[in-house]
């Protein structure tokens, strides 16, 4: 009996506002890849809402179980859309795409349009300045591809990304 081929899993990570959802929605529409937007599961995969930080505290074990469950539903490529996806184990992630935005003014405007508090905007700008997502992905041991969305167009990112996945 032939063994079922495991779906590839691509993590799209980066600071909020860098363009993760824009990229993933494009990939979903034009390549028919499955999209896992963790936002839809926050209550299910969290330990609760953190009022001070204004966000859910996610339980990575629950996140990984969800990813594995959805990955096994079929063999088509699965793309995880989340600023925490780089925290997942390299055992279940085939490629980690880290998006950055070196144009901090552009990033600041995007975050303000989302009605982020001044404190939350500052926190996310600091995370971008210090390349927190990239550093954490490296520490996790992921195979990483990085793109700067303030310099690379969506089409350029796609053209560079597709060969890395094949």
ROLUM-684000 format. One line per field, with one value per residue: residue number from 0; residue in one letter; x, y, z of N, C-alpha, C in turn. Coordinates in Angstrom, 1 decimal, padded with zeros to 4 digits. Example, Ala and Ser with C-alpha at 12.3 -4.5 7.8 and 13.67 -1.06 7.14 Angstrom:
REM ROLUM-684000
num = [0,1]
residu = [A,S]
n.x = [013.2,012.8]
n.y = [-005.7,-002.2]
n.z = [007.8,007.1]
ca.x = [012.3,013.7]
ca.y = [-004.5,-001.1]
ca.z = [007.8,007.1]
c.x = [013.2,012.9]
c.y = [-003.3,000.0]
c.z = [007.8,007.9]
END
This chain:
REM ROLUM-684000
num = [0,1,2,3,4,5,6,7,8,9,10,11,12,13,14,15,16,17,18,19,20,21,22,23,24,25,26,27,28,29,30,31,32,33,34,35,36,37,38,39,40,41,42,43,44,45,46,47,48,49,50,51,52,53,54,55,56,57,58,59,60,61,62,63,64,65,66,67,68,69,70,71,72,73,74,75,76,77,78,79,80,81,82,83,84,85,86,87,88,89,90,91,92,93,94,95,96,97,98,99,100,101,102,103,104,105,106,107,108,109,110,111,112,113,114,115,116,117,118,119,120,121,122,123,124,125,126,127,128,129,130,131,132,133,134,135,136,137,138,139,140,141,142,143,144,145,146,147,148,149,150,151,152,153,154,155,156,157,158,159,160,161,162,163,164,165]
residu = [X,X,X,X,X,X,X,X,X,X,X,X,X,X,X,X,X,X,X,X,X,X,X,X,X,X,X,X,X,X,X,X,X,X,X,X,X,X,X,X,X,X,X,X,X,X,X,X,X,X,X,X,X,X,X,X,X,X,X,X,X,X,X,X,X,X,X,X,X,X,X,X,X,X,X,X,X,X,X,X,X,X,X,X,X,X,X,X,X,X,X,X,X,X,X,X,X,X,X,X,X,X,X,X,X,X,X,X,X,X,X,X,X,X,X,X,X,X,X,X,X,X,X,X,X,X,X,X,X,X,X,X,X,X,X,X,X,X,X,X,X,X,X,X,X,X,X,X,X,X,X,X,X,X,X,X,X,X,X,X,X,X,X,X,X,X]
n.x = [000.8,000.5,002.1,000.4,001.1,002.6,001.4,003.0,004.2,004.1,005.3,004.3,005.6,006.2,006.4,003.3,001.5,003.3,002.6,001.8,-000.8,-001.7,000.1,-000.4,-003.1,-003.0,-001.5,-003.2,-005.4,-004.3,-002.8,-004.1,-003.5,-003.9,-005.0,-004.2,-005.3,-004.4,-005.8,-008.5,-008.7,-008.0,-009.3,-009.6,-007.0,-005.6,-004.5,-006.0,-007.3,-005.2,-005.5,-003.8,-001.8,-003.4,-004.1,-004.4,-003.0,-001.1,-001.1,001.5,001.6,-001.0,-001.4,000.4,-000.8,-003.2,-002.2,-001.0,-003.3,-004.9,-003.1,-003.1,-005.5,-005.7,-003.4,-002.6,-000.7,-000.1,-000.4,000.6,-000.6,000.5,001.9,003.3,004.0,006.6,007.4,006.7,007.6,010.4,010.1,007.5,007.2,008.0,009.2,010.1,008.9,009.9,008.6,009.5,009.5,011.2,010.7,009.8,008.0,005.9,005.1,004.3,002.1,000.4,-000.2,-001.4,-003.7,-005.0,-005.9,-004.3,-003.0,-000.9,001.1,001.2,001.8,004.4,005.6,005.5,006.9,009.4,009.9,010.2,012.4,014.4,014.3,012.9,011.2,012.7,015.1,014.1,013.1,015.5,016.8,015.1,015.7,014.8,014.4,014.9,013.4,013.6,011.9,011.6,009.0,008.7,010.4,010.4,008.2,004.9,004.7,007.4,008.2,006.7,007.8,010.4,009.8,008.3,010.1,011.6,009.9,009.2]
n.y = [-001.2,002.2,005.0,007.8,011.0,013.6,016.8,019.8,022.4,025.8,028.5,031.7,034.5,037.4,040.8,042.4,043.9,043.9,042.6,039.9,038.6,039.7,038.5,035.8,035.5,036.0,033.9,031.8,032.4,032.4,030.1,028.1,027.2,026.0,028.0,028.8,030.8,031.8,033.6,033.0,031.0,031.7,031.7,029.0,028.0,029.3,030.3,032.1,035.5,038.3,041.1,043.2,043.2,043.2,041.1,037.6,035.0,032.6,029.0,027.1,024.3,023.6,025.1,023.8,021.2,021.8,022.7,020.3,018.7,020.0,020.0,017.3,016.9,017.0,016.6,019.0,022.0,023.8,027.0,028.9,031.7,033.9,036.0,034.6,032.2,031.3,030.3,027.7,024.2,023.2,020.7,020.4,022.4,023.3,025.4,028.6,031.7,034.9,038.0,041.4,045.0,047.5,050.2,052.1,054.2,053.7,051.3,052.1,053.7,051.8,050.2,052.1,052.6,050.3,050.8,050.4,050.9,053.6,052.6,049.9,050.2,051.2,049.1,047.1,048.4,048.5,045.7,045.2,046.8,045.5,043.1,040.8,038.6,037.3,036.7,035.0,032.9,032.0,031.1,029.0,027.2,027.0,026.6,029.3,032.0,035.4,038.4,041.9,043.8,046.5,047.0,044.9,043.9,042.4,040.5,040.1,038.9,036.5,035.3,034.7,033.1,030.8,028.9,028.0,026.5,024.3]
n.z = [000.0,-000.8,000.8,002.1,000.8,002.6,003.2,002.2,004.4,004.7,006.5,007.0,008.2,010.3,011.5,012.6,010.0,007.9,005.5,005.4,005.2,002.8,001.0,001.4,000.8,-001.9,-002.8,-002.1,-003.8,-006.4,-006.7,-005.5,-003.0,000.3,003.0,006.3,008.6,011.6,013.2,013.2,015.0,017.5,020.1,020.5,020.5,022.5,025.8,026.9,027.0,027.0,028.7,029.3,027.3,025.2,023.5,022.5,024.5,023.1,023.0,022.2,021.8,021.3,019.0,017.2,017.2,015.9,013.4,012.4,012.3,010.3,008.2,007.6,006.4,003.6,000.8,-000.4,-000.6,002.4,003.8,006.5,008.0,010.0,012.6,014.5,013.4,012.9,015.3,015.4,015.3,013.4,012.4,011.5,009.7,006.5,005.1,006.1,005.7,006.1,006.4,006.0,006.7,005.8,005.6,007.9,008.4,006.6,007.7,010.2,009.6,008.5,010.8,012.4,010.9,011.5,013.9,016.1,019.4,020.6,022.1,021.3,018.6,018.8,020.1,018.0,016.0,017.2,017.3,014.6,013.9,015.4,014.2,015.2,014.5,012.4,013.8,015.8,014.2,013.0,015.4,016.0,014.1,011.4,007.9,006.0,004.1,003.2,002.7,001.9,002.1,001.6,-000.4,-002.3,-004.8,-004.8,-006.9,-007.5,-005.2,-005.3,-007.6,-006.7,-004.6,-005.4,-006.7,-004.5,-003.1,-004.6]
ca.x = [000.0,001.3,001.9,-000.1,002.1,002.3,001.3,004.1,003.6,004.9,005.0,004.5,005.7,006.7,005.7,002.0,001.5,004.3,002.0,001.6,-002.1,-001.8,000.8,-001.0,-004.4,-002.6,-001.1,-004.4,-006.3,-003.7,-002.1,-005.1,-003.0,-004.8,-004.6,-004.5,-005.2,-004.6,-006.7,-009.8,-008.7,-007.3,-009.9,-009.4,-005.6,-005.0,-004.7,-006.9,-007.0,-004.3,-006.0,-002.7,-001.1,-004.4,-004.0,-004.5,-001.7,-001.3,-000.5,002.1,001.3,-002.3,-001.2,001.0,-001.8,-004.1,-001.5,-000.9,-004.7,-005.3,-002.1,-003.4,-006.8,-005.3,-002.0,-002.3,000.2,-000.7,000.3,000.2,-000.6,000.6,003.2,003.9,004.2,008.0,007.7,006.4,008.7,010.8,009.6,006.2,007.3,009.0,009.9,009.6,009.0,009.8,008.5,009.9,009.2,012.2,010.1,009.1,006.9,004.9,004.6,003.6,000.8,-000.5,-000.6,-002.3,-004.9,-005.6,-006.4,-003.4,-002.7,000.4,002.1,001.2,002.5,005.8,006.1,005.7,008.0,010.7,010.1,010.7,013.8,015.3,014.2,012.6,010.7,013.8,016.0,013.5,013.0,016.8,017.0,014.3,016.4,014.0,014.9,014.2,013.5,013.2,011.6,011.3,007.8,008.8,011.3,010.0,006.7,004.3,005.1,008.8,008.3,006.1,008.7,011.5,009.3,007.8,011.2,012.0,008.9,009.2]
ca.y = [000.0,003.4,005.9,009.1,012.1,014.7,018.2,020.8,023.5,027.0,029.5,033.1,035.2,038.8,041.8,042.8,045.0,043.8,042.1,038.5,038.2,040.0,037.5,034.5,035.5,035.9,032.5,031.0,032.6,032.1,028.8,027.2,026.7,026.2,029.1,028.7,032.0,031.5,034.5,032.4,029.9,032.2,031.3,027.6,027.7,030.2,030.1,033.2,036.9,039.1,042.5,044.2,043.2,043.4,040.0,036.3,034.2,031.3,027.8,026.5,022.9,023.6,025.6,022.7,020.1,022.4,022.7,018.9,018.2,020.6,019.5,016.0,016.8,016.6,016.8,020.3,022.8,024.6,028.2,029.5,033.2,034.4,036.6,033.6,030.9,030.9,029.6,026.3,023.3,022.9,019.3,020.5,023.6,023.0,026.6,029.8,033.0,036.0,039.3,042.6,046.3,048.5,051.6,052.2,055.2,053.0,050.3,052.8,054.1,050.6,049.8,053.1,052.3,049.2,051.4,050.0,052.0,054.1,051.6,048.7,050.6,051.3,047.7,046.4,049.0,048.0,044.3,045.2,047.3,044.5,041.8,039.8,037.4,036.7,036.1,033.8,031.8,031.4,030.3,027.8,026.3,026.9,026.9,030.7,032.9,036.7,039.5,043.2,044.2,047.9,047.0,043.9,043.9,041.1,039.7,039.7,037.9,035.3,034.7,034.2,032.1,029.5,027.9,027.6,025.6,023.1]
ca.z = [000.0,-000.9,001.9,001.7,000.8,003.6,002.6,002.6,005.2,004.6,007.5,006.6,009.5,010.3,012.3,012.1,009.1,006.8,004.3,005.4,004.7,001.4,000.2,001.6,000.1,-003.3,-003.0,-002.0,-005.0,-007.7,-006.7,-004.8,-001.7,001.5,004.0,007.7,009.3,013.0,013.9,013.3,016.0,018.7,021.3,020.6,020.7,023.4,027.2,027.3,026.5,027.9,028.6,029.4,026.0,024.2,022.6,023.1,024.8,022.4,023.5,021.0,021.6,020.7,017.6,016.5,017.0,014.9,012.1,012.0,011.9,009.0,007.2,007.2,005.8,002.3,000.4,-001.0,000.2,003.5,004.2,007.7,008.0,011.4,013.1,015.4,012.8,013.0,016.6,015.3,015.1,012.0,012.1,010.8,008.8,005.4,004.8,006.9,004.9,007.0,005.7,006.8,006.0,006.2,005.6,009.2,008.3,006.0,008.6,011.3,009.0,008.4,012.1,012.9,010.2,012.2,015.2,017.2,020.4,020.4,022.7,020.4,017.4,019.2,020.3,016.8,015.3,017.8,016.9,013.2,014.0,015.9,013.4,016.1,013.8,011.7,014.8,016.4,013.2,013.0,016.6,015.9,013.1,010.2,006.5,005.9,003.0,003.7,001.7,002.4,001.3,001.2,-001.6,-003.2,-005.1,-004.6,-008.1,-007.3,-004.1,-005.8,-008.5,-006.0,-003.6,-006.0,-006.9,-003.2,-002.5,-005.4]
c.x = [000.9,001.0,001.4,001.0,001.7,002.3,002.5,003.4,004.6,004.4,005.3,004.5,006.3,005.9,004.3,002.2,002.5,003.8,001.8,000.3,-002.3,-001.1,000.1,-002.4,-004.1,-002.3,-002.3,-005.3,-005.6,-003.1,-003.0,-004.5,-003.9,-004.1,-005.1,-004.2,-005.5,-005.5,-008.1,-009.9,-008.2,-008.0,-009.6,-007.9,-004.8,-005.2,-005.6,-006.5,-006.2,-004.7,-004.8,-002.0,-002.1,-004.3,-004.2,-003.1,-001.9,-000.5,000.1,001.8,-000.1,-002.2,-000.6,000.0,-002.8,-003.5,-001.4,-002.3,-005.1,-004.4,-002.6,-004.8,-006.7,-003.9,-001.7,-001.5,-000.6,000.1,-000.3,000.4,-000.7,001.9,003.9,004.2,005.6,008.3,007.4,007.6,009.1,010.4,008.3,006.2,008.4,009.8,009.2,009.9,008.9,009.7,008.9,009.4,010.2,011.8,009.2,007.9,005.7,004.2,003.8,002.2,-000.2,-001.0,-001.6,-003.7,-005.7,-006.1,-005.6,-003.1,-001.3,001.5,002.3,002.0,004.0,006.4,006.4,006.8,009.4,011.0,010.6,012.1,014.8,015.2,013.9,012.1,011.8,014.7,015.4,013.4,014.4,017.1,016.2,014.8,015.6,014.8,014.1,014.5,013.0,013.0,011.2,010.2,007.8,009.7,010.9,008.5,006.2,004.7,006.5,009.0,007.8,007.1,009.9,011.1,009.0,008.9,011.7,011.1,008.9,010.2]
c.y = [001.2,004.3,007.2,010.2,013.2,016.0,019.0,021.9,024.7,028.0,030.9,034.0,036.7,039.7,042.1,044.0,044.9,043.2,040.6,038.1,038.6,039.0,036.2,034.4,035.4,034.5,031.5,031.1,032.1,030.7,027.7,026.5,026.9,027.2,028.8,030.0,031.8,032.4,033.9,031.3,030.4,031.7,029.8,027.2,028.6,029.7,031.1,034.5,037.7,040.6,043.5,044.3,043.4,042.3,038.6,035.7,032.8,030.2,027.1,025.1,022.8,024.1,024.4,021.5,020.6,022.3,021.3,018.4,018.8,020.2,018.2,015.8,016.5,017.0,018.1,021.2,023.7,025.8,028.7,031.0,033.7,035.0,035.7,032.3,030.4,030.3,028.1,025.5,023.2,021.5,019.3,021.6,023.3,024.2,027.7,031.0,034.1,037.3,040.4,043.8,047.3,049.9,051.7,053.2,054.5,052.0,050.9,053.2,052.9,050.2,050.8,053.0,051.2,049.6,050.8,051.2,052.4,053.2,050.4,049.0,050.6,049.9,047.0,047.0,048.5,046.5,044.3,045.7,046.3,043.1,040.6,038.5,036.6,036.0,034.9,032.6,031.2,030.6,029.0,026.8,026.1,027.2,028.2,031.3,034.3,037.6,040.8,043.8,045.7,048.1,046.1,043.9,042.5,040.1,039.2,038.7,036.5,034.6,034.1,033.1,030.8,028.5,027.3,026.5,024.2,022.0]
c.z = [000.0,000.3,001.4,001.8,001.7,002.8,003.1,003.4,005.1,005.7,006.9,007.8,009.3,011.2,011.8,011.1,007.9,005.5,004.2,004.8,003.2,000.5,000.3,000.8,-001.4,-003.7,-003.0,-003.3,-006.2,-007.8,-006.0,-003.6,-000.6,002.5,005.4,008.4,010.8,013.8,014.1,014.4,017.3,020.0,021.6,020.9,021.7,024.9,027.8,026.7,027.5,027.7,028.6,028.0,024.9,023.1,023.3,023.4,024.2,023.0,022.3,020.7,020.9,019.3,016.7,016.2,015.9,013.5,011.6,011.5,010.6,007.9,006.7,006.5,004.3,001.9,-000.2,-000.1,001.2,003.8,005.5,007.7,009.5,011.8,014.1,014.7,012.8,014.3,016.5,015.0,013.7,011.5,011.3,009.8,007.8,005.0,005.6,006.1,005.9,006.2,006.6,006.0,006.6,006.2,006.8,009.2,007.7,006.9,009.7,010.8,008.9,009.8,012.7,012.2,010.9,013.6,016.4,018.1,020.1,020.9,021.9,019.1,017.7,019.4,019.0,015.9,015.8,017.4,015.5,013.2,014.4,015.2,014.2,015.5,013.1,012.7,015.4,015.5,013.0,014.2,016.6,015.0,011.8,009.0,006.2,004.6,003.5,002.6,002.5,001.5,001.0,-000.1,-002.7,-003.5,-004.9,-005.7,-007.9,-006.2,-004.6,-006.7,-007.8,-005.0,-004.2,-006.2,-005.6,-002.6,-003.3,-005.0]
END
